[in-house]
Amino acid sequence: MIDLHIHTVYSDGEYLPEEITEMVVKEGIDTYAITDHDTILGAKEIRLREGILYIPGVELTARTSMGREHILGYDIDLENSHLNQVLQEKKRIDQQNFLLSYECLISLFSITFPKEELDALLKKPGNIGRVDLAILLKKYGHTKTTDEAFEHYLNPIYEKTRSQKKGMSESECIHLIKDANGYVSLAHPISLHPEYSHDLSFAYRDLKERLQKMKEMGLDAIEVCHIHQNAAFREMLHTLARELHLLESGGTDFHGEHIKPGVKLGTGLDGNIAIKELSLVEEIKQRRKNVL
């Protein structure tokens, strides 16, 4: 079983890296990757286990005018100086973006949180983001779930503040991963455009054009298997991967039961993921074999 999309406490997950490793063993996963948002602190803490293939990764957030664009990096050099330097600067930018979202939460909904809660978040070693606000909204009784927090508060705030937020471009994300000797995969393509989930033919045409351009920049793969992509959408992505000669990646996007209820490591949302083989994994295995 393979799971190449897992988050730890260093971004917006619930579990420490060592706890993730124990869960990987328990669930019978033999290939996995830590892909925290805009940080590699969690990926650095993983201790290798015999018989389990660990692939260090990262999930970078790209600036976009519509939808959400995340770019995954796999088998990256965790000691790459440029990568570490950029991610350190990215942490500062994410803190600014977080405060911008919080200010908007106050102005639009008159919701505030205790200063000590915000100070603690700003001091955390890893990434800070919208999920942290979602957790606070739930904790202080404004919503019952983090999904409700996004639906009622954070998604409207995201659209209102999108143009003001700083960040890396698509090209910068791809080149940063390549500079760290990694493989580049487009995360959950369905999130790129709000119409993708409603119009498969439009999604195919639009994605094909996007992916061709991204491949010229250095894109290696597409995340075909993801909890929010149904069978028809996955099949369309399979087709695009074959046509454009791209590798395939996939994973559960696991964060933990309280942040993403119903999503289990290795098997996804109510068992909607069961990955046994991925061309990206085979490519990484071959590269490692050639190095040895």
Buried (B, 14 or more C-beta within 10 A) or exposed (E): BBBBBBBBBBBBBBBBBEBBBEBBEEBEBBBBBBBBBBBBBBBBBBEEEEEEBBBBBBBBBBBBEEEBBBBBBBBBBBEBEEBBEBBEEBBEBBBEBBEBBBEBBEEEBEBEBEEEBBEEBEEBEBBBBBBBBBBBBBEEEBBEBBBBBBEEBBEBBBEBBEEEBEBBEBBBBBBBBBBBEBBBBBBBBBBBBEEBBEEBEEBBEBBBEBBEEBBEBBBBBBBBBBBEBEEEBBEBBBEBBEEBEBBBBBBBBBBBEEBBEEBBBBBBBEEBBEBEEBBBBEBBBEEEEEEE
